[in-house]
């Protein structure tokens, strides 16, 4: 019903637009309505008309799913396409009126960054990537050797365009690169918006600036029948990080992992056609037979459906039933790579018009990504602080600093000075000799630095590369924060009421590149008092990343019989598929290794019953008490531990903790010797019976006065294991009482003195 309403509204909208266009444009609009309708019904029709061979390109289905998800974007996309078609047809008319001007347009070279995301990204070699670039440049220039296969009837339409491609020579920071990134990951492409292959947070690789680079992701597809896809231009709501094309690793380039019949590099040629606003030669639908839609190019024959394999010329169909028939050898059909050999002049014009028209494409024309940057002789760039790191917690006060640098200088780097400043103090200086070639990276190790317990900032910078001033000093410095935990005795109790955070001796950390993702103290959100600790999973969508709150190194008596971590938590779940996780771990070796002792996630973690899609702030009733008993791991084994509260981001919502209490309990020696203890004796009224270990054979307890009168009694079943029984004798008179413990195999009696 909702789709029918949308289609009706779309038809009314386009009918109104028709009134404002010329007759020629009106004809186009009528055809465009048919295409729009095809986009909306293609998924149903396709289920009934599955092709025998693999789908190959999934751009059509990706666009269809996108429009179903965002129908408002569909209406804007349609309008953008109408405006574009006017410009494109004006270009075509101008060239027909003045054929001599057809090849006077300037060549535009697009910088390409290739993201190879694979379990073993090395299987796609640099040579294989270059073979793909060579194919693209030949195909888009109309200089491909197999153009000799173009039938004579179609040779007059052969397009020789002005778009070229290069591997990026510089990144957004104007540093030299080779245009190839390799990411070791098992993530596969799931075609559509938010494809995990395009996001580092999901195991993929983040897009480079889409206004400067054409991003190509080479990877495995979730469905092995899919070879690639690209979103078409003019989608108003599409995230910039989704712009680019995805290409299956076995259909990329002409050598290496490329496998027949898709080993001629034509998948990328095809998908970049979509990127520059080319439709399939049969129209927008998913290979459904139809003569009512169009690719809106005047020199490609009308075609009813896709073509597979290696057809023999000529081929006719219901839409073009006379020779020379359909142009199955067009790059925008589905034939095997070896059977493809041309774009038409109309398609070349359409792509060039798209490049110069659509805002999400036109800035590529001004990119300097193909121009190698100028190298200075002596230029060191500080890339990242390895140590001390916000991802680690330190117990020791002495830390070896480590800095990753890149030699951006043209000369080999033979010496450099490393400077480390903690909390704005005096720098610790280390003079380092090395032999680092131009454009290579390495880690520098500095002299040990000293940091007291607390949360610190560190600035690390280089000076005097090769004994002279750095010619680009602006890139010499990086900063980091880190925590050194202190020492404390149990019980450790903290409600985070002090404004200082992290509290004295505590530490905070996270393993993302976003320092702000660290736990924070928030006020007016608390189980008690006015403050608590917040793990922010709502504003920081860092899937799988951990953020940690760490206690001081806590002294635990080796004689302790129990060690427990009590705290209060509040959490909400964003949806049934967005689940955050809270873990508690302890370390007995100062954070080198951790042992998990508590884990809750999703529905088990949340304290608000309903899903919460706005930022979660708990009510007073949504705090839940929780306890992690670590006795079995710790008692009698470790006398110093640190405890880590670890939040794992699952694209969910906020998690809060408050009122942490870590404590140890040592049982009386007499209790451990005889297995039970009735205390205190004498008592003023409150009496407890303890068992160690808990007793499952106790069946009853009775308390009698010295004259034999029963004053208190309780009975227990076989399923109850008891280790603590309170008895209130406050209202009993002073005197001697007899406590009787009845077990399945024995009875124990003991005198107790009651005093006022």
C-alpha positions in Angstrom: 0.0 0.0 0.0 2.8 2.5 1.0 4.6 1.8 -2.3 1.4 2.3 -4.3 0.8 5.6 -2.6 4.4 6.7 -3.4 4.1 5.7 -7.0 0.9 7.6 -7.3 2.5 10.7 -5.8 5.5 10.4 -8.1 3.3 10.2 -11.2 1.4 13.4 -10.0 4.7 15.1 -9.4 6.1 14.3 -12.8 2.8 15.2 -14.5 3.1 18.7 -13.0 6.8 18.9 -14.1 5.7 18.0 -17.7 3.6 21.1 -17.9 6.8 23.2 -17.6 8.9 21.4 -20.2 9.1 21.4 -24.0 7.5 18.6 -26.0 10.9 17.0 -26.6 11.6 16.9 -22.9 8.1 15.7 -22.2 8.8 12.6 -24.3 11.9 12.0 -22.2 9.9 12.4 -19.0 7.4 9.9 -20.1 10.1 7.4 -20.7 11.7 8.4 -17.4 8.4 7.6 -15.6 8.6 4.1 -17.0 12.2 3.7 -15.7 11.2 5.0 -12.3 8.4 2.5 -12.1 10.7 -0.2 -13.2 13.1 0.6 -10.3 10.2 0.2 -7.9 8.8 -3.1 -9.3 12.1 -4.7 -10.4 12.6 -6.6 -7.2 9.3 -8.4 -7.6 9.7 -9.1 -11.3 13.3 -10.2 -10.9 12.2 -13.0 -8.5 10.2 -14.4 -11.4 12.8 -13.9 -14.1 16.1 -15.0 -12.6 18.9 -15.2 -15.3 20.7 -18.5 -15.6 24.2 -16.9 -15.3 25.5 -14.9 -12.4 24.0 -11.4 -11.8 27.4 -9.7 -12.3 26.5 -6.1 -11.5 24.2 -5.3 -8.5 24.0 -1.6 -9.0 20.3 -1.9 -10.0 19.3 -3.9 -6.9 21.3 -1.6 -4.7 19.6 1.5 -6.0 16.2 -0.3 -5.7 16.8 -1.2 -2.1 18.1 2.4 -1.4 14.9 3.9 -2.8 12.7 1.6 -0.8 14.6 2.6 2.3 14.6 6.3 1.5 11.6 7.2 -0.8 12.1 10.9 -0.4 15.6 10.6 -2.0 14.0 8.8 -5.0 11.9 11.9 -5.8 14.9 14.2 -5.5 17.0 11.8 -7.6 14.4 11.7 -10.3 14.3 15.5 -10.5 18.1 15.7 -10.6 18.1 13.2 -13.5 15.6 15.3 -15.4 17.7 18.4 -15.0 20.8 16.4 -16.0 19.1 15.0 -19.1 18.4 18.5 -20.4 22.1 19.4 -20.0 23.2 16.1 -21.6 20.9 16.5 -24.6 22.2 20.1 -25.1 25.7 18.7 -25.2 24.7 16.1 -27.8 22.9 18.7 -30.0 25.9 21.0 -29.9 28.3 18.2 -31.0 26.0 17.2 -33.8 25.8 20.8 -35.0 29.6 21.2 -34.9 31.3 17.8 -35.3 34.7 19.5 -35.5 34.5 20.5 -31.9 33.9 17.0 -30.6 37.5 16.2 -29.5 38.5 19.7 -28.3 37.5 19.1 -24.7 40.4 18.8 -22.2 41.4 15.4 -20.9 40.4 15.0 -17.2 42.4 12.5 -15.1 40.8 11.1 -12.0 43.0 10.1 -9.1 42.1 6.6 -7.8 42.7 5.1 -4.4 42.4 1.3 -4.3 41.4 -0.3 -1.0 42.2 -4.0 -1.0 40.4 -5.6 1.9 41.0 -9.3 2.1 42.2 -12.1 4.5 45.3 -11.9 2.4 45.4 -8.6 0.5 48.8 -9.4 -0.9 47.1 -11.7 -3.5 46.1 -8.6 -5.4 49.5 -7.3 -6.4 50.6 -3.8 -7.4 51.0 -5.1 -10.9 47.4 -6.4 -10.9 46.2 -3.0 -9.8 48.1 -1.3 -12.6 46.7 -3.7 -15.1 43.2 -2.5 -14.1 44.2 1.1 -14.5 45.6 0.3 -17.9 42.3 -1.2 -19.0 40.3 1.7 -17.7 42.4 4.3 -19.6 42.2 2.3 -22.8 38.5 1.7 -22.5 37.6 5.2 -21.6 39.9 6.7 -24.4 38.5 4.3 -27.0 42.0 2.9 -27.4 41.4 -0.7 -26.3 43.0 -3.2 -28.7 39.8 -5.3 -28.9 37.9 -2.5 -30.4 38.6 -4.2 -33.7 35.8 -6.6 -32.7 33.2 -3.8 -33.0 30.9 -4.8 -35.9 31.0 -2.4 -38.9 27.4 -1.3 -38.3 28.3 0.0 -34.8 31.8 1.5 -35.6 30.3 5.0 -36.4 29.0 5.1 -32.8 32.3 4.2 -31.2 33.1 6.7 -28.4 36.5 8.1 -27.6 36.1 10.0 -24.3 38.2 12.4 -22.3 38.2 10.7 -18.9 41.4 9.1 -17.7 42.6 7.6 -14.4 45.8 7.5 -12.4 46.7 5.9 -9.1 46.8 8.7 -6.5 50.2 10.2 -6.1 49.5 12.2 -2.9 47.1 11.9 0.0 44.9 14.6 1.5 47.9 15.8 3.5 50.0 16.1 0.3 52.3 13.2 1.2 53.5 10.8 -1.4 51.5 7.6 -1.8 51.1 4.9 -4.4 47.3 4.9 -4.5 47.0 1.4 -3.0 45.9 0.5 0.6 46.0 -3.1 1.9 43.8 -4.0 4.8 44.0 -7.5 6.3 40.4 -8.4 7.2 37.8 -11.1 6.8 35.1 -8.5 6.2 33.1 -9.0 3.0 31.1 -6.5 1.0 27.3 -6.3 1.7 26.1 -4.2 -1.2 24.2 -1.1 -0.2 24.6 1.9 2.0 26.7 1.3 5.1 28.5 -1.5 3.3 31.0 -2.7 6.0 33.8 -2.9 3.4 33.8 0.9 3.3 34.1 1.4 7.1 37.2 0.7 9.2 35.0 0.4 12.3 33.4 -2.7 10.7 36.7 -4.2 9.4 36.8 -2.4 6.1 38.6 0.7 4.9 37.4 4.3 5.2 37.0 6.2 2.0 39.5 8.9 1.2 38.0 12.3 0.4 35.4 11.5 -2.3 35.8 15.0 -3.8 39.4 14.4 -4.6 39.6 10.6 -5.2 37.7 7.8 -6.9 37.6 5.1 -4.2 37.6 1.5 -5.4 37.2 -1.3 -2.8 38.6 -4.7 -4.0 37.3 -7.5 -1.8 35.2 -10.6 -1.5 31.5 -10.1 -2.0 29.0 -11.7 0.4 27.3 -13.4 -2.7 30.1 -14.8 -4.9 27.8 -14.2 -8.0 28.2 -10.5 -7.5 31.1 -8.8 -9.2 30.6 -5.2 -8.2 28.4 -2.2 -7.8 28.4 1.6 -7.6 25.8 4.2 -6.5 24.8 6.5 -9.3 25.3 10.3 -8.8 22.6 12.7 -7.6 21.5 10.8 -4.4 20.9 13.6 -1.9 21.0 11.5 1.3 23.9 9.2 0.4 26.8 9.4 2.9 29.9 10.6 1.2 31.7 7.6 2.7 29.5 5.3 0.5 30.6 7.0 -2.8 32.8 4.9 -5.0 32.7 1.4 -6.4 33.1 -2.1 -5.1 34.9 -4.7 -7.2 35.2 -8.4 -6.5 38.9 -9.4 -6.3 38.5 -12.2 -8.9 37.1 -9.7 -11.4 39.7 -7.0 -11.0 42.5 -6.4 -13.5 43.9 -8.9 -16.0 46.4 -10.9 -14.0 46.8 -12.4 -10.5 43.6 -13.2 -8.8 41.5 -12.2 -11.8 39.7 -15.3 -13.1 38.0 -16.0 -16.5 35.6 -15.1 -17.8 35.9 -11.8 -15.8 39.7 -11.3 -16.2 39.8 -8.4 -18.7 39.2 -5.6 -16.2 35.7 -4.8 -17.6 33.9 -5.0 -14.2 35.6 -1.8 -13.1 34.9 -0.3 -16.6 31.3 -1.1 -16.2 30.9 0.1 -12.6 32.6 3.4 -13.2 30.1 3.8 -16.0 27.4 3.7 -13.4 29.5 6.1 -11.2 29.3 8.6 -14.1 25.6 8.1 -14.6 25.3 5.4 -17.2 22.4 3.0 -17.0 22.5 -0.6 -18.3 21.9 -0.7 -22.0 18.4 -2.2 -21.3 17.5 0.3 -18.7 17.3 0.4 -14.9 15.5 -2.9 -14.2 17.3 -6.0 -13.0 17.4 -7.9 -16.4 13.7 -8.1 -16.7 12.4 -8.2 -20.3 10.9 -4.8 -21.2 10.9 -2.3 -24.0 9.3 0.5 -22.1 12.4 1.7 -20.2 15.7 3.2 -21.6 19.3 4.1 -20.9 18.6 7.6 -22.2 21.5 7.5 -24.7 20.6 8.2 -28.3 23.1 6.0 -30.0 22.5 2.7 -28.2 19.8 0.4 -29.6 16.8 -0.3 -27.4 17.2 -3.6 -25.6 14.8 -5.7 -23.7 17.1 -7.4 -21.2 20.7 -8.2 -20.3 23.0 -10.5 -22.4 25.4 -13.1 -21.0 28.3 -15.1 -22.2 29.9 -14.5 -25.6 27.1 -14.0 -28.2 27.7 -14.1 -31.9 26.8 -11.0 -33.8 24.1 -10.1 -34.8 21.7 -10.6 -31.9 18.1 -9.2 -32.1 15.4 -9.1 -29.5 11.8 -7.9 -29.0 12.9 -4.3 -28.8 15.3 -4.3 -31.8 14.2 -7.1 -34.0 16.2 -6.2 -37.2 19.9 -6.4 -38.0 22.4 -5.1 -36.7 20.3 -5.7 -33.6 21.3 -5.0 -30.0 24.7 -3.7 -29.0 25.6 -6.6 -26.6 29.3 -5.8 -26.8 28.7 -2.5 -25.0 30.5 -2.1 -21.7 27.2 -1.6 -20.0 25.8 -5.0 -20.8 26.5 -8.3 -18.9 28.5 -10.3 -21.5 31.8 -11.8 -20.5 34.8 -9.4 -20.3 36.3 -10.7 -23.6 33.0 -9.9 -25.5 32.9 -6.3 -24.3 34.6 -3.7 -26.4 33.0 -0.2 -26.5 31.3 2.8 -25.1 29.3 4.8 -27.6 30.0 8.5 -28.2 26.7 9.2 -26.5 27.7 7.3 -23.5 31.1 9.1 -23.4 29.3 12.4 -23.6 26.9 11.4 -20.8 29.7 10.4 -18.5 31.6 13.7 -19.2 28.4 15.7 -18.6 27.8 13.9 -15.3 31.4 14.6 -14.2 30.9 18.3 -14.9 27.3 18.5 -13.6 26.7 16.5 -10.4 28.0 18.2 -7.2 29.1 14.8 -5.9 31.3 14.2 -9.0 32.4 17.5 -10.4 35.0 18.3 -7.7 37.1 15.4 -9.0 37.9 17.6 -12.0 40.0 19.9 -9.8 41.8 17.3 -7.7 45.6 17.4 -7.6 45.8 13.7 -6.5 47.6 12.7 -9.7 50.4 15.3 -9.2 53.3 13.9 -7.1 54.1 16.3 -4.2 57.5 18.1 -4.0 59.8 16.3 -1.6 62.1 18.4 0.7 65.5 17.0 1.5 64.9 16.8 5.2 61.4 16.3 6.4 60.3 13.9 9.2 56.6 13.4 9.9 55.5 12.1 13.3 52.7 9.7 12.6 51.5 8.2 15.9 52.5 7.7 19.5 52.9 4.0 20.2 53.8 4.4 23.8 52.6 5.7 26.2 49.2 5.1 24.7 45.6 5.8 25.6 44.9 2.2 24.8 47.0 0.9 27.7 47.1 1.3 31.4 50.4 1.6 33.2 51.4 0.6 36.7 55.1 1.3 36.5 56.3 4.9 36.7 59.0 4.3 34.1 57.8 4.2 30.5 59.7 3.8 27.2 58.3 6.2 24.7 57.8 4.9 21.1 57.0 7.1 18.1 56.1 6.0 14.6 57.7 8.4 12.0 57.8 8.6 8.2 60.7 10.0 6.3 59.1 12.4 3.9 62.5 13.8 2.9 64.2 13.0 -0.3 67.3 12.0 1.6 67.9 8.9 3.7 67.3 9.8 7.3 70.5 9.0 9.3 69.9 10.9 12.5 67.1 12.6 14.4 66.4 13.9 17.9 63.4 12.6 19.8 61.8 14.9 22.4 59.2 13.8 24.9 57.3 16.2 27.2 54.9 15.0 29.9 52.3 17.4 31.3 54.2 20.4 29.9 57.4 19.7 31.8 61.0 19.7 30.6 61.6 17.5 27.5 63.4 14.2 27.7 65.7 14.2 24.7 67.1 11.1 22.9 69.6 11.4 20.0 69.0 8.5 17.5 71.0 7.2 14.6 69.3 5.1 11.9 69.2 4.6 8.2 65.6 5.2 6.9 65.1 5.5 3.2 62.8 8.2 1.7 59.1 7.5 2.2 59.6 4.6 4.6 58.4 4.3 8.2 59.9 3.1 11.5 59.5 3.3 15.2 61.8 5.5 17.4 62.5 4.5 21.0 63.3 7.2 23.5 64.9 7.3 26.9 62.6 6.2 29.7 60.2 8.8 31.1 58.8 9.0 34.7 55.1 9.6 35.4 53.4 9.5 38.7 50.0 8.0 39.2 47.3 10.0 37.4 46.0 10.9 34.0 48.7 12.6 31.8 49.2 14.3 28.5 52.4 13.7 26.4 53.8 15.6 23.5 56.4 13.9 21.3 58.2 15.6 18.5 61.3 15.3 16.3 64.0 17.9 15.6 67.2 18.1 13.6 66.8 15.4 10.9 70.2 14.6 9.6 71.5 17.3 11.9 69.7 20.2 10.3 66.4 22.1 10.7 63.3 20.2 9.5 62.1 21.9 6.4 58.4 21.1 7.2 58.2 21.5 11.0 54.4 21.6 11.2 54.2 17.8 10.9 56.8 16.9 13.5 54.6 16.7 16.6 51.9 14.3 17.9 50.2 14.2 21.3 48.6 11.5 23.4 47.0 11.0 26.8 47.6 8.1 29.1 46.9 6.8 32.7 49.2 5.5 35.4 47.3 3.7 38.1 48.3 4.1 41.8 48.0 1.7 44.7 45.2 1.2 47.2 43.9 -1.2 49.8 40.6 -3.0 49.9 37.8 -2.1 50.4 37.9 0.2 47.4 34.8 2.3 47.4 34.0 5.1 44.8 30.8 6.9 43.9 32.6 9.4 41.6 31.4 12.4 43.6 34.8 14.1 43.4 35.1 16.5 40.4 38.5 15.0 39.6 38.2 12.3 36.9 39.6 9.8 36.7 39.8 9.6 40.5 43.2 9.6 42.1 45.0 6.4 41.2 42.4 5.3 38.7 42.9 5.1 34.9 40.8 5.5 31.8 41.6 4.3 28.2 40.1 3.2 24.9 41.5 1.4 21.9 40.1 3.6 19.2 41.7 6.6 17.6 39.2 8.9 19.3 40.5 10.1 22.7 37.1 11.6 23.5 35.6 8.1 23.6 37.2 7.5 27.0 34.8 7.1 29.9 33.6 10.4 31.4 32.1 11.5 34.7 28.6 12.9 34.3 26.6 14.8 36.9 22.9 14.6 37.7 22.9 11.0 36.5 23.6 8.7 39.4 22.5 5.8 41.6 23.4 7.8 44.7 24.8 11.3 45.1 25.0 13.4 41.9 27.6 11.7 39.6 28.4 8.4 37.8 30.6 7.1 35.0 29.3 7.1 31.5 30.4 4.9 28.6 29.2 6.8 25.5 28.1 4.4 22.8 25.4 6.7 21.5 27.5 9.6 20.2 30.5 7.5 19.3 29.5 4.8 16.8 32.8 2.9 17.1 31.6 -0.7 16.6 33.7 -3.3 18.5 35.9 -0.6 20.1 36.6 -0.9 23.9 36.6 1.9 26.5 37.9 1.1 29.9 37.8 2.3 33.5 40.6 0.8 35.6 41.1 0.7 39.4 44.3 1.3 41.2 46.5 -1.7 42.0 44.6 -3.1 44.9 46.2 -5.0 47.8 44.2 -8.2 48.6 45.0 -10.3 51.7 46.2 -13.7 50.6 44.2 -15.1 53.6 40.9 -13.6 52.2 38.2 -16.2 51.8 36.1 -14.1 49.3 36.7 -11.2 47.0 33.8 -9.4 45.4 33.1 -6.5 43.1 29.8 -4.8 43.8 28.5 -2.0 41.6 25.3 -0.4 40.2 24.6 -0.3 36.5 22.1 1.4 34.1 22.0 0.7 30.4 19.6 0.9 27.4 19.5 -1.1 24.2 19.1 0.9 20.9 17.5 -2.0 19.0 17.4 -5.8 19.0 20.4 -5.9 16.7 22.4 -3.1 18.4 23.9 -4.7 21.6 26.6 -3.2 23.7 28.6 -5.3 26.2 29.9 -4.6 29.7 32.8 -6.8 31.0 34.7 -6.9 34.2 38.3 -8.3 34.1 41.1 -8.4 36.6 44.9 -8.5 36.1 47.5 -9.7 38.5 50.5 -8.6 36.3 49.8 -4.9 36.0 47.7 -5.1 32.9 49.8 -7.4 30.8 47.1 -10.0 30.8 43.5 -9.9 32.0 41.0 -12.6 33.2 37.3 -12.1 32.5 35.0 -12.6 35.5 31.7 -10.9 34.3 30.0 -10.3 31.0 26.6 -9.0 30.1 25.3 -7.6 26.8 22.2 -6.7 24.9 19.0 -7.7 26.7 20.9 -9.1 29.7 22.7 -5.7 30.2 19.9 -3.2 29.7 17.9 -1.9 32.6 15.3 -0.1 30.6 12.7 -2.5 29.2 12.0 -0.8 25.9 14.4 0.0 23.1 15.7 3.5 23.2 16.7 5.3 20.0 17.4 8.7 21.7 20.4 9.3 23.9 19.8 7.2 27.1 19.7 9.0 30.5 18.5 6.6 33.2 15.8 7.3 35.7 16.3 6.5 39.4 14.3 3.3 39.0 16.5 2.0 36.2 19.6 1.4 38.3 20.4 -2.3 39.1 22.7 -3.7 41.7 25.2 -6.3 40.4 28.1 -8.3 41.8 31.0 -10.2 40.3 32.4 -12.8 42.7 36.1 -13.3 41.9 37.0 -15.4 44.9 37.6 -18.5 42.9 40.2 -16.7 40.8 42.0 -14.6 43.4 41.8 -15.9 47.0 45.1 -17.4 48.2 46.8 -16.7 44.8 47.2 -13.0 44.2 47.8 -10.2 46.7 47.7 -7.3 44.1 45.2 -6.9 41.3 43.8 -4.2 39.1 40.2 -4.4 38.0 39.0 -3.2 34.6 35.4 -2.2 33.7 35.3 -2.7 29.9 32.6 -1.4 27.6 32.4 -2.8 24.1 30.6 -0.6 21.5 27.9 -2.4 19.6 26.3 0.7 17.9 24.0 0.8 20.9 23.4 3.3 23.6 24.9 4.6 26.8 26.0 2.4 29.7 26.5 3.9 33.2 28.1 2.5 36.4 28.2 3.9 39.9 29.0 3.1 43.5 31.7 0.6 42.9 32.8 -1.4 46.0 35.6 -4.0 45.8 36.1 -5.8 49.1 37.6 -8.9 50.6 36.3 -11.0 53.5 38.2 -13.3 55.7 36.3 -15.8 57.7 37.0 -16.6 61.4 39.5 -19.4 61.9 37.1 -21.3 64.2 34.4 -21.3 61.5 36.8 -22.8 59.0 38.0 -25.3 61.6 34.7 -26.7 62.8 32.5 -25.9 59.7 30.0 -23.8 61.6 30.0 -20.7 63.9 27.3 -19.3 66.2 28.3 -15.7 67.0 28.6 -13.4 68.7 28.6 -15.1 72.1 27.7 -13.4 74.4 25.1 -11.4 72.3 22.9 -8.4 73.0 20.2 -9.8 70.7 21.4 -10.3 67.1 22.8 -13.8 66.5 24.2 -15.3 63.3 24.8 -18.9 62.3 27.4 -19.4 59.6 28.5 -22.5 57.7 31.7 -23.0 55.7 31.2 -24.3 53.2 27.5 -23.8 52.8 25.5 -26.6 54.3 23.0 -28.6 52.3 22.3 -31.1 55.1 20.9 -28.7 57.7 17.2 -29.3 58.3 16.3 -27.2 61.3 17.4 -24.6 63.9 15.8 -24.2 67.3 16.6 -21.9 70.2 15.4 -22.9 73.7 15.5 -21.0 77.0 17.3 -22.6 80.0 13.9 -23.9 81.1 13.3 -25.7 77.8 10.9 -23.2 76.3 11.1 -22.8 72.5 11.8 -19.1 71.6 12.8 -19.4 67.9 12.6 -22.1 65.2 13.2 -22.6 61.4 13.1 -25.6 59.1 14.9 -26.0 55.8 14.5 -28.2 52.7 17.1 -30.5 51.1 17.4 -28.0 48.1 18.7 -25.2 50.3 22.4 -24.7 50.9 22.8 -22.3 53.8 25.9 -20.4 55.0 24.3 -17.5 56.8 21.3 -17.5 59.1 20.3 -14.4 61.2 18.4 -14.8 64.5 16.9 -11.9 66.4 16.8 -12.4 70.2 16.5 -8.7 71.0 13.1 -9.2 72.8 14.3 -12.2 74.8 15.2 -11.9 78.5 18.8 -12.1 79.6 20.1 -15.5 80.4 21.4 -18.7 78.9 19.9 -20.1 75.7 20.4 -23.4 73.9 20.9 -23.3 70.1 20.2 -26.6 68.4 21.3 -27.4 64.8 19.6 -30.4 63.3 21.3 -32.1 60.3 20.4 -35.2 58.4 23.2 -37.0 60.0 23.8 -35.3 63.4 22.6 -32.7 65.9 24.7 -30.0 67.4 23.8 -27.9 70.5 25.6 -24.9 71.9 24.9 -22.5 74.8 24.6 -18.8 74.1 24.6 -16.0 76.7 22.0 -13.2 76.1 22.9 -9.9 77.8 20.9 -6.6 77.8 
